[in-house]
Amino acid sequence: MGSSHDRPAHGDVEATTRERVLELVVEQGPVSAATLARVLELTPAAVRRHIAHLEEQGQIVVHEPGGPGLRRRGRPARHYVATDAGRAVLTDAYSDLATHALDFLVEVAGPEALDRFAEARINELERRYRPLVQQAGTTTADRVHALAGALTADGYAATTRTIGTQGVALQLCQGHCPVQDVAEGFPQLCEAETQAFSRLLGVHVQRLATLAGGGHVCTTHVPLAPVPVRTPQVRPGATTGLPRTTTSPAGDVTEGN
């Protein structure tokens, strides 16, 4: 029979579990307590206890969806997202140093130097990710999932979400950004990242939200199929309703029907 020293203290287990709850809220938020309980294989009561503690610490809050038509009858399940304080638990300790370094770079070399730095940084990320994305498959969806996996391995807590009942698009969500504090002052870092995603996936992507801009996740919209563009069909001999233009030998332009 082992001694008490062979077993982790109850407080350590509680702290570890609570940290895992916070990580899941960062990665998957907005997320419900029921989902947290299922993923962590905990009882609802245990999850609620950890949620209450994280709320008291100001690390998570109840997500309030905006827009009309989102309220349902009855008492809807609460969904939680991480606050800046919650994400700060996972942030890079050198963010202040990096911010000062970039400030100094702009001061001595100008804004163009910052653009080149952002491009060089993201080019390195793109170089490492490209083989993983290309080997994932030929479809855009395969590549998005591979990109999410690569980002998660680098600490970005990335997930994907299908948009629309027909699955016409995916959202690439990053619940954590190691350079969030720095990117708040230098949005060029986010812009360079978005451009790299577009090149890696081979489609035009759109950044909908960023942690640095105040969102609870960085969200990138990735279309899975080209959006059809309808063009008017003109029958042979039919007029378009626009006046015809003719040019006289003298170079004068006249309009007629």
Buried (B, 14 or more C-beta within 10 A) or exposed (E): EEEEEEEEEEEEEBBEBBBBBBBBBBBBBBBBBEBBBEBBEBEEEBBBBBBEBBBEBEBBBEBEEEEEEEEEEEEEEBBBBBBBEBBEBBBBEEBEEBBEEBEEBBEEEEEEBBBEBBBEBBEEBBEEBBEBBEEBEEEBBEBBBBBBBBBBEBBBBBBBEEBEEEEEBBBBBBBBBBBBBBBBBBEBBBBBBBBBBBBBBEBEBEBBBBBBEEBBBBBBBBBBEEEEEEEEEEEEEEEEEEEEEEEEEEEEEEEEE
